[in-house]
Amino acid sequence: MSHSHIDVRYVANLARLELTDAEVATFQPQLESILGHVEALSKLDLGGIHSAADSQGVFGKLRADIPHESLTQQAMLQNAPDQAQGQVRVPKVVTDA
């Protein structure tokens, strides 16, 4: 990756930032330095290292949806703001078509 010149104003425009000339002069070498570090990291051999983010056995596991035996229906509804006939009542959110 060659980054001989990075247009800081273009990047700032993409991020919807307005920069002064002094800020552009400050950020130009900083951005080039960051991209230099990224280029150095991209050259590392990571073939033998396993990513911790691809633990396939962890994703998609759901707990059983069974209420705890000690909770009665009344206890489960005690914090509901509005209830009737053992059910939580919610405001209507769909208009009639």
Backbone as XML, in Angstrom:
<?xml version="1.0"?>
<chain id="A" units="angstrom">
  <residue number="1" name="MET">
    <atom name="N" x="0.859" y="-1.172" z="0.000"/>
    <atom name="CA" x="0.000" y="0.000" z="0.000"/>
    <atom name="C" x="0.901" y="1.229" z="0.000"/>
  </residue>
  <residue number="2" name="SER">
    <atom name="N" x="0.811" y="2.012" z="-1.019"/>
    <atom name="CA" x="1.597" y="3.230" z="-1.090"/>
    <atom name="C" x="0.715" y="4.403" z="-0.684"/>
  </residue>
  <residue number="3" name="HIS">
    <atom name="N" x="1.221" y="5.180" z="0.220"/>
    <atom name="CA" x="0.451" y="6.340" z="0.685"/>
    <atom name="C" x="1.356" y="7.571" z="0.657"/>
  </residue>
  <residue number="4" name="SER">
    <atom name="N" x="1.922" y="7.852" z="-0.518"/>
    <atom name="CA" x="2.855" y="8.963" z="-0.636"/>
    <atom name="C" x="2.201" y="10.284" z="-0.229"/>
  </residue>
  <residue number="5" name="HIS">
    <atom name="N" x="0.931" y="10.435" z="-0.530"/>
    <atom name="CA" x="0.231" y="11.654" z="-0.104"/>
    <atom name="C" x="-1.225" y="11.304" z="0.215"/>
  </residue>
  <residue number="6" name="ILE">
    <atom name="N" x="-1.633" y="11.608" z="1.417"/>
    <atom name="CA" x="-3.006" y="11.404" z="1.838"/>
    <atom name="C" x="-3.673" y="12.769" z="1.895"/>
  </residue>
  <residue number="7" name="ASP">
    <atom name="N" x="-4.795" y="12.885" z="1.243"/>
    <atom name="CA" x="-5.519" y="14.156" z="1.220"/>
    <atom name="C" x="-6.370" y="14.256" z="2.483"/>
  </residue>
  <residue number="8" name="VAL">
    <atom name="N" x="-5.856" y="14.973" z="3.470"/>
    <atom name="CA" x="-6.534" y="15.098" z="4.761"/>
    <atom name="C" x="-7.860" y="15.827" z="4.607"/>
  </residue>
  <residue number="9" name="ARG">
    <atom name="N" x="-7.904" y="16.801" z="3.744"/>
    <atom name="CA" x="-9.164" y="17.533" z="3.550"/>
    <atom name="C" x="-10.249" y="16.603" z="2.980"/>
  </residue>
  <residue number="10" name="TYR">
    <atom name="N" x="-9.881" y="15.712" z="2.075"/>
    <atom name="CA" x="-10.844" y="14.770" z="1.509"/>
    <atom name="C" x="-11.363" y="13.836" z="2.600"/>
  </residue>
  <residue number="11" name="VAL">
    <atom name="N" x="-10.460" y="13.307" z="3.419"/>
    <atom name="CA" x="-10.865" y="12.414" z="4.503"/>
    <atom name="C" x="-11.746" y="13.167" z="5.501"/>
  </residue>
  <residue number="12" name="ALA">
    <atom name="N" x="-11.387" y="14.413" z="5.812"/>
    <atom name="CA" x="-12.187" y="15.218" z="6.733"/>
    <atom name="C" x="-13.577" y="15.479" z="6.152"/>
  </residue>
  <residue number="13" name="ASN">
    <atom name="N" x="-13.653" y="15.698" z="4.854"/>
    <atom name="CA" x="-14.943" y="15.921" z="4.211"/>
    <atom name="C" x="-15.813" y="14.670" z="4.304"/>
  </residue>
  <residue number="14" name="LEU">
    <atom name="N" x="-15.203" y="13.484" z="4.136"/>
    <atom name="CA" x="-15.959" y="12.239" z="4.275"/>
    <atom name="C" x="-16.528" y="12.098" z="5.686"/>
  </residue>
  <residue number="15" name="ALA">
    <atom name="N" x="-15.766" y="12.584" z="6.675"/>
    <atom name="CA" x="-16.202" y="12.501" z="8.071"/>
    <atom name="C" x="-17.038" y="13.712" z="8.475"/>
  </residue>
  <residue number="16" name="ARG">
    <atom name="N" x="-17.347" y="14.570" z="7.515"/>
    <atom name="CA" x="-18.142" y="15.782" z="7.763"/>
    <atom name="C" x="-17.477" y="16.691" z="8.800"/>
  </residue>
  <residue number="17" name="LEU">
    <atom name="N" x="-16.141" y="16.871" z="8.647"/>
    <atom name="CA" x="-15.382" y="17.732" z="9.541"/>
    <atom name="C" x="-14.861" y="18.934" z="8.756"/>
  </residue>
  <residue number="18" name="GLU">
    <atom name="N" x="-14.875" y="20.080" z="9.393"/>
    <atom name="CA" x="-14.280" y="21.272" z="8.799"/>
    <atom name="C" x="-12.973" y="21.524" z="9.526"/>
  </residue>
  <residue number="19" name="LEU">
    <atom name="N" x="-11.857" y="21.501" z="8.782"/>
    <atom name="CA" x="-10.543" y="21.681" z="9.382"/>
    <atom name="C" x="-9.922" y="22.985" z="8.905"/>
  </residue>
  <residue number="20" name="THR">
    <atom name="N" x="-9.191" y="23.611" z="9.807"/>
    <atom name="CA" x="-8.424" y="24.797" z="9.438"/>
    <atom name="C" x="-7.129" y="24.348" z="8.783"/>
  </residue>
  <residue number="21" name="ASP">
    <atom name="N" x="-6.397" y="25.311" z="8.193"/>
    <atom name="CA" x="-5.120" y="24.982" z="7.570"/>
    <atom name="C" x="-4.126" y="24.454" z="8.601"/>
  </residue>
  <residue number="22" name="ALA">
    <atom name="N" x="-4.166" y="25.000" z="9.813"/>
    <atom name="CA" x="-3.269" y="24.532" z="10.871"/>
    <atom name="C" x="-3.591" y="23.096" z="11.266"/>
  </residue>
  <residue number="23" name="GLU">
    <atom name="N" x="-4.873" y="22.756" z="11.324"/>
    <atom name="CA" x="-5.268" y="21.394" z="11.668"/>
    <atom name="C" x="-4.862" y="20.410" z="10.576"/>
  </residue>
  <residue number="24" name="VAL">
    <atom name="N" x="-5.006" y="20.826" z="9.317"/>
    <atom name="CA" x="-4.590" y="19.967" z="8.206"/>
    <atom name="C" x="-3.094" y="19.713" z="8.299"/>
  </residue>
  <residue number="25" name="ALA">
    <atom name="N" x="-2.309" y="20.760" z="8.586"/>
    <atom name="CA" x="-0.859" y="20.611" z="8.706"/>
    <atom name="C" x="-0.490" y="19.701" z="9.872"/>
  </residue>
  <residue number="26" name="THR">
    <atom name="N" x="-1.271" y="19.693" z="10.933"/>
    <atom name="CA" x="-1.015" y="18.825" z="12.091"/>
    <atom name="C" x="-1.403" y="17.386" z="11.788"/>
  </residue>
  <residue number="27" name="PHE">
    <atom name="N" x="-2.561" y="17.199" z="11.157"/>
    <atom name="CA" x="-3.079" y="15.849" z="10.942"/>
    <atom name="C" x="-2.411" y="15.112" z="9.782"/>
  </residue>
  <residue number="28" name="GLN">
    <atom name="N" x="-1.846" y="15.850" z="8.821"/>
    <atom name="CA" x="-1.226" y="15.204" z="7.661"/>
    <atom name="C" x="-0.129" y="14.212" z="8.076"/>
  </residue>
  <residue number="29" name="PRO">
    <atom name="N" x="0.878" y="14.623" z="8.850"/>
    <atom name="CA" x="1.905" y="13.644" z="9.237"/>
    <atom name="C" x="1.371" y="12.569" z="10.180"/>
  </residue>
  <residue number="30" name="GLN">
    <atom name="N" x="0.382" y="12.911" z="10.995"/>
    <atom name="CA" x="-0.188" y="11.912" z="11.904"/>
    <atom name="C" x="-0.894" y="10.812" z="11.114"/>
  </residue>
  <residue number="31" name="LEU">
    <atom name="N" x="-1.653" y="11.190" z="10.102"/>
    <atom name="CA" x="-2.364" y="10.212" z="9.290"/>
    <atom name="C" x="-1.380" y="9.337" z="8.515"/>
  </residue>
  <residue number="32" name="GLU">
    <atom name="N" x="-0.323" y="9.939" z="7.976"/>
    <atom name="CA" x="0.688" y="9.160" z="7.255"/>
    <atom name="C" x="1.401" y="8.197" z="8.188"/>
  </residue>
  <residue number="33" name="SER">
    <atom name="N" x="1.635" y="8.609" z="9.428"/>
    <atom name="CA" x="2.271" y="7.737" z="10.412"/>
    <atom name="C" x="1.374" y="6.558" z="10.762"/>
  </residue>
  <residue number="34" name="ILE">
    <atom name="N" x="0.091" y="6.815" z="10.945"/>
    <atom name="CA" x="-0.866" y="5.743" z="11.247"/>
    <atom name="C" x="-0.917" y="4.744" z="10.102"/>
  </residue>
  <residue number="35" name="LEU">
    <atom name="N" x="-0.981" y="5.231" z="8.871"/>
    <atom name="CA" x="-1.030" y="4.339" z="7.718"/>
    <atom name="C" x="0.275" y="3.562" z="7.568"/>
  </residue>
  <residue number="36" name="GLY">
    <atom name="N" x="1.389" y="4.150" z="7.980"/>
    <atom name="CA" x="2.659" y="3.426" z="7.981"/>
    <atom name="C" x="2.629" y="2.259" z="8.948"/>
  </residue>
  <residue number="37" name="HIS">
    <atom name="N" x="2.039" y="2.472" z="10.128"/>
    <atom name="CA" x="1.903" y="1.391" z="11.106"/>
    <atom name="C" x="0.970" y="0.290" z="10.583"/>
  </residue>
  <residue number="38" name="VAL">
    <atom name="N" x="-0.105" y="0.674" z="9.936"/>
    <atom name="CA" x="-1.030" y="-0.317" z="9.365"/>
    <atom name="C" x="-0.316" y="-1.130" z="8.297"/>
  </residue>
  <residue number="39" name="GLU">
    <atom name="N" x="0.490" y="-0.475" z="7.484"/>
    <atom name="CA" x="1.237" y="-1.187" z="6.449"/>
    <atom name="C" x="2.228" y="-2.169" z="7.074"/>
  </residue>
  <residue number="40" name="ALA">
    <atom name="N" x="2.883" y="-1.768" z="8.166"/>
    <atom name="CA" x="3.815" y="-2.666" z="8.849"/>
    <atom name="C" x="3.074" y="-3.861" z="9.437"/>
  </residue>
  <residue number="41" name="LEU">
    <atom name="N" x="1.883" y="-3.639" z="10.005"/>
    <atom name="CA" x="1.091" y="-4.743" z="10.558"/>
    <atom name="C" x="0.606" y="-5.691" z="9.475"/>
  </residue>
  <residue number="42" name="SER">
    <atom name="N" x="0.293" y="-5.163" z="8.304"/>
    <atom name="CA" x="-0.208" y="-6.016" z="7.229"/>
    <atom name="C" x="0.879" y="-6.939" z="6.691"/>
  </residue>
  <residue number="43" name="LYS">
    <atom name="N" x="2.153" y="-6.641" z="6.939"/>
    <atom name="CA" x="3.257" y="-7.476" z="6.474"/>
    <atom name="C" x="3.580" y="-8.609" z="7.446"/>
  </residue>
  <residue number="44" name="LEU">
    <atom name="N" x="2.978" y="-8.619" z="8.631"/>
    <atom name="CA" x="3.256" y="-9.665" z="9.612"/>
    <atom name="C" x="2.647" y="-10.992" z="9.178"/>
  </residue>
  <residue number="45" name="ASP">
    <atom name="N" x="3.362" y="-12.100" z="9.501"/>
    <atom name="CA" x="2.861" y="-13.435" z="9.206"/>
    <atom name="C" x="2.023" y="-13.907" z="10.387"/>
  </residue>
  <residue number="46" name="LEU">
    <atom name="N" x="0.721" y="-13.965" z="10.205"/>
    <atom name="CA" x="-0.196" y="-14.360" z="11.272"/>
    <atom name="C" x="-0.851" y="-15.706" z="10.972"/>
  </residue>
  <residue number="47" name="GLY">
    <atom name="N" x="-0.204" y="-16.511" z="10.159"/>
    <atom name="CA" x="-0.777" y="-17.784" z="9.744"/>
    <atom name="C" x="-1.027" y="-18.752" z="10.886"/>
  </residue>
  <residue number="48" name="GLY">
    <atom name="N" x="-0.174" y="-18.772" z="11.903"/>
    <atom name="CA" x="-0.338" y="-19.727" z="12.998"/>
    <atom name="C" x="-1.144" y="-19.208" z="14.166"/>
  </residue>
  <residue number="49" name="ILE">
    <atom name="N" x="-1.695" y="-18.029" z="14.043"/>
    <atom name="CA" x="-2.447" y="-17.426" z="15.149"/>
    <atom name="C" x="-3.932" y="-17.523" z="14.847"/>
  </residue>
  <residue number="50" name="HIS">
    <atom name="N" x="-4.683" y="-18.086" z="15.797"/>
    <atom name="CA" x="-6.125" y="-18.222" z="15.636"/>
    <atom name="C" x="-6.825" y="-17.021" z="16.248"/>
  </residue>
  <residue number="51" name="SER">
    <atom name="N" x="-7.788" y="-16.532" z="15.549"/>
    <atom name="CA" x="-8.554" y="-15.389" z="16.025"/>
    <atom name="C" x="-9.496" y="-15.814" z="17.140"/>
  </residue>
  <residue number="52" name="ALA">
    <atom name="N" x="-9.606" y="-14.998" z="18.157"/>
    <atom name="CA" x="-10.534" y="-15.294" z="19.249"/>
    <atom name="C" x="-11.966" y="-14.959" z="18.850"/>
  </residue>
  <residue number="53" name="ALA">
    <atom name="N" x="-12.127" y="-14.212" z="17.774"/>
    <atom name="CA" x="-13.470" y="-13.788" z="17.367"/>
    <atom name="C" x="-14.220" y="-14.857" z="16.583"/>
  </residue>
  <residue number="54" name="ASP">
    <atom name="N" x="-13.542" y="-15.931" z="16.173"/>
    <atom name="CA" x="-14.237" y="-16.929" z="15.377"/>
    <atom name="C" x="-14.551" y="-18.200" z="16.171"/>
  </residue>
  <residue number="55" name="SER">
    <atom name="N" x="-14.879" y="-18.036" z="17.405"/>
    <atom name="CA" x="-15.251" y="-19.170" z="18.254"/>
    <atom name="C" x="-16.664" y="-19.592" z="17.896"/>
  </residue>
  <residue number="56" name="GLN">
    <atom name="N" x="-16.785" y="-20.523" z="16.980"/>
    <atom name="CA" x="-18.090" y="-20.878" z="16.443"/>
    <atom name="C" x="-19.003" y="-21.543" z="17.463"/>
  </residue>
  <residue number="57" name="GLY">
    <atom name="N" x="-18.440" y="-22.176" z="18.470"/>
    <atom name="CA" x="-19.268" y="-22.852" z="19.441"/>
    <atom name="C" x="-19.998" y="-21.916" z="20.389"/>
  </residue>
  <residue number="58" name="VAL">
    <atom name="N" x="-19.631" y="-20.645" z="20.422"/>
    <atom name="CA" x="-20.209" y="-19.707" z="21.371"/>
    <atom name="C" x="-21.487" y="-19.065" z="20.836"/>
  </residue>
  <residue number="59" name="PHE">
    <atom name="N" x="-21.536" y="-18.781" z="19.561"/>
    <atom name="CA" x="-22.653" y="-18.030" z="18.998"/>
    <atom name="C" x="-23.872" y="-18.911" z="18.770"/>
  </residue>
  <residue number="60" name="GLY">
    <atom name="N" x="-25.036" y="-18.354" z="18.937"/>
    <atom name="CA" x="-26.271" y="-19.045" z="18.646"/>
    <atom name="C" x="-26.815" y="-19.896" z="19.775"/>
  </residue>
  <residue number="61" name="LYS">
    <atom name="N" x="-26.179" y="-19.865" z="20.923"/>
    <atom name="CA" x="-26.696" y="-20.664" z="22.033"/>
    <atom name="C" x="-27.729" y="-19.850" z="22.793"/>
  </residue>
  <residue number="62" name="LEU">
    <atom name="N" x="-28.875" y="-20.426" z="22.998"/>
    <atom name="CA" x="-29.945" y="-19.755" z="23.711"/>
    <atom name="C" x="-30.278" y="-20.535" z="24.967"/>
  </residue>
  <residue number="63" name="ARG">
    <atom name="N" x="-30.647" y="-19.811" z="25.988"/>
    <atom name="CA" x="-31.054" y="-20.481" z="27.214"/>
    <atom name="C" x="-32.488" y="-20.968" z="27.054"/>
  </residue>
  <residue number="64" name="ALA">
    <atom name="N" x="-32.851" y="-21.918" z="27.847"/>
    <atom name="CA" x="-34.233" y="-22.397" z="27.827"/>
    <atom name="C" x="-35.131" y="-21.290" z="28.359"/>
  </residue>
  <residue number="65" name="ASP">
    <atom name="N" x="-36.220" y="-21.036" z="27.693"/>
    <atom name="CA" x="-37.123" y="-19.963" z="28.079"/>
    <atom name="C" x="-38.170" y="-20.508" z="29.045"/>
  </residue>
  <residue number="66" name="ILE">
    <atom name="N" x="-37.712" y="-20.843" z="30.228"/>
    <atom name="CA" x="-38.583" y="-21.411" z="31.255"/>
    <atom name="C" x="-38.523" y="-20.496" z="32.469"/>
  </residue>
  <residue number="67" name="PRO">
    <atom name="N" x="-39.665" y="-19.990" z="32.927"/>
    <atom name="CA" x="-39.641" y="-19.126" z="34.116"/>
    <atom name="C" x="-39.206" y="-19.917" z="35.347"/>
  </residue>
  <residue number="68" name="HIS">
    <atom name="N" x="-38.601" y="-19.218" z="36.238"/>
    <atom name="CA" x="-38.142" y="-19.848" z="37.477"/>
    <atom name="C" x="-39.343" y="-20.355" z="38.268"/>
  </residue>
  <residue number="69" name="GLU">
    <atom name="N" x="-39.202" y="-21.539" z="38.846"/>
    <atom name="CA" x="-40.327" y="-22.175" z="39.544"/>
    <atom name="C" x="-40.846" y="-21.340" z="40.716"/>
  </residue>
  <residue number="70" name="SER">
    <atom name="N" x="-39.958" y="-20.568" z="41.351"/>
    <atom name="CA" x="-40.382" y="-19.841" z="42.549"/>
    <atom name="C" x="-41.176" y="-18.577" z="42.223"/>
  </residue>
  <residue number="71" name="LEU">
    <atom name="N" x="-41.197" y="-18.163" z="40.947"/>
    <atom name="CA" x="-41.932" y="-16.957" z="40.579"/>
    <atom name="C" x="-43.359" y="-17.315" z="40.184"/>
  </residue>
  <residue number="72" name="THR">
    <atom name="N" x="-44.286" y="-16.698" z="40.836"/>
    <atom name="CA" x="-45.680" y="-16.876" z="40.454"/>
    <atom name="C" x="-46.009" y="-15.878" z="39.354"/>
  </residue>
  <residue number="73" name="GLN">
    <atom name="N" x="-47.155" y="-16.054" z="38.721"/>
    <atom name="CA" x="-47.545" y="-15.140" z="37.664"/>
    <atom name="C" x="-47.691" y="-13.727" z="38.218"/>
  </residue>
  <residue number="74" name="GLN">
    <atom name="N" x="-48.206" y="-13.592" z="39.418"/>
    <atom name="CA" x="-48.375" y="-12.273" z="40.030"/>
    <atom name="C" x="-47.016" y="-11.625" z="40.276"/>
  </residue>
  <residue number="75" name="ALA">
    <atom name="N" x="-46.046" y="-12.409" z="40.726"/>
    <atom name="CA" x="-44.722" y="-11.860" z="40.986"/>
    <atom name="C" x="-44.056" y="-11.408" z="39.693"/>
  </residue>
  <residue number="76" name="MET">
    <atom name="N" x="-44.297" y="-12.136" z="38.592"/>
    <atom name="CA" x="-43.695" y="-11.751" z="37.311"/>
    <atom name="C" x="-44.311" y="-10.466" z="36.780"/>
  </residue>
  <residue number="77" name="LEU">
    <atom name="N" x="-45.555" y="-10.174" z="37.119"/>
    <atom name="CA" x="-46.239" y="-8.995" z="36.606"/>
    <atom name="C" x="-46.176" y="-7.799" z="37.550"/>
  </residue>
  <residue number="78" name="GLN">
    <atom name="N" x="-45.528" y="-7.938" z="38.684"/>
    <atom name="CA" x="-45.588" y="-6.864" z="39.682"/>
    <atom name="C" x="-44.930" y="-5.569" z="39.204"/>
  </residue>
  <residue number="79" name="ASN">
    <atom name="N" x="-43.985" y="-5.633" z="38.291"/>
    <atom name="CA" x="-43.323" y="-4.421" z="37.810"/>
    <atom name="C" x="-43.916" y="-3.909" z="36.499"/>
  </residue>
  <residue number="80" name="ALA">
    <atom name="N" x="-44.928" y="-4.563" z="35.986"/>
    <atom name="CA" x="-45.556" y="-4.117" z="34.746"/>
    <atom name="C" x="-46.311" y="-2.821" z="35.000"/>
  </residue>
  <residue number="81" name="PRO">
    <atom name="N" x="-46.141" y="-1.820" z="34.124"/>
    <atom name="CA" x="-46.814" y="-0.544" z="34.348"/>
    <atom name="C" x="-48.331" y="-0.627" z="34.212"/>
  </residue>
  <residue number="82" name="ASP">
    <atom name="N" x="-48.831" y="-1.526" z="33.358"/>
    <atom name="CA" x="-50.271" y="-1.677" z="33.176"/>
    <atom name="C" x="-50.546" y="-3.156" z="32.916"/>
  </residue>
  <residue number="83" name="GLN">
    <atom name="N" x="-51.499" y="-3.721" z="33.661"/>
    <atom name="CA" x="-51.799" y="-5.136" z="33.503"/>
    <atom name="C" x="-53.290" y="-5.366" z="33.696"/>
  </residue>
  <residue number="84" name="ALA">
    <atom name="N" x="-53.770" y="-6.424" z="33.062"/>
    <atom name="CA" x="-55.171" y="-6.802" z="33.189"/>
    <atom name="C" x="-55.289" y="-8.286" z="32.885"/>
  </residue>
  <residue number="85" name="GLN">
    <atom name="N" x="-56.042" y="-8.986" z="33.687"/>
    <atom name="CA" x="-56.307" y="-10.408" z="33.515"/>
    <atom name="C" x="-55.016" y="-11.225" z="33.397"/>
  </residue>
  <residue number="86" name="GLY">
    <atom name="N" x="-54.026" y="-10.879" z="34.206"/>
    <atom name="CA" x="-52.768" y="-11.617" z="34.223"/>
    <atom name="C" x="-51.896" y="-11.394" z="33.007"/>
  </residue>
  <residue number="87" name="GLN">
    <atom name="N" x="-52.118" y="-10.303" z="32.280"/>
    <atom name="CA" x="-51.323" y="-10.000" z="31.096"/>
    <atom name="C" x="-50.846" y="-8.563" z="31.156"/>
  </residue>
  <residue number="88" name="VAL">
    <atom name="N" x="-49.709" y="-8.315" z="30.527"/>
    <atom name="CA" x="-49.185" y="-6.952" z="30.440"/>
    <atom name="C" x="-49.918" y="-6.244" z="29.317"/>
  </residue>
  <residue number="89" name="ARG">
    <atom name="N" x="-50.421" y="-5.041" z="29.596"/>
    <atom name="CA" x="-51.108" y="-4.253" z="28.574"/>
    <atom name="C" x="-50.141" y="-3.225" z="28.025"/>
  </residue>
  <residue number="90" name="VAL">
    <atom name="N" x="-50.162" y="-3.067" z="26.717"/>
    <atom name="CA" x="-49.299" y="-2.100" z="26.044"/>
    <atom name="C" x="-50.164" y="-1.203" z="25.169"/>
  </residue>
  <residue number="91" name="PRO">
    <atom name="N" x="-49.701" y="0.011" z="24.895"/>
    <atom name="CA" x="-50.479" y="0.906" z="24.033"/>
    <atom name="C" x="-50.495" y="0.392" z="22.595"/>
  </residue>
  <residue number="92" name="LYS">
    <atom name="N" x="-51.581" y="0.716" z="21.889"/>
    <atom name="CA" x="-51.722" y="0.322" z="20.491"/>
    <atom name="C" x="-50.721" y="1.118" z="19.675"/>
  </residue>
  <residue number="93" name="VAL">
    <atom name="N" x="-49.964" y="0.421" z="18.812"/>
    <atom name="CA" x="-48.963" y="1.102" z="17.999"/>
    <atom name="C" x="-49.255" y="0.996" z="16.509"/>
  </residue>
  <residue number="94" name="VAL">
    <atom name="N" x="-50.253" y="0.246" z="16.109"/>
    <atom name="CA" x="-50.592" y="0.079" z="14.708"/>
    <atom name="C" x="-51.934" y="0.767" z="14.472"/>
  </residue>
  <residue number="95" name="THR">
    <atom name="N" x="-51.968" y="1.593" z="13.442"/>
    <atom name="CA" x="-53.219" y="2.262" z="13.120"/>
    <atom name="C" x="-54.068" y="1.365" z="12.251"/>
  </residue>
  <residue number="96" name="ASP">
    <atom name="N" x="-55.362" y="1.580" z="12.268"/>
    <atom name="CA" x="-56.263" y="0.791" z="11.430"/>
    <atom name="C" x="-56.058" y="1.183" z="9.977"/>
  </residue>
  <residue number="97" name="ALA">
    <atom name="N" x="-56.036" y="0.199" z="9.095"/>
    <atom name="CA" x="-55.791" y="0.468" z="7.672"/>
    <atom name="C" x="-57.092" y="0.782" z="6.964"/>
  </residue>
</chain>
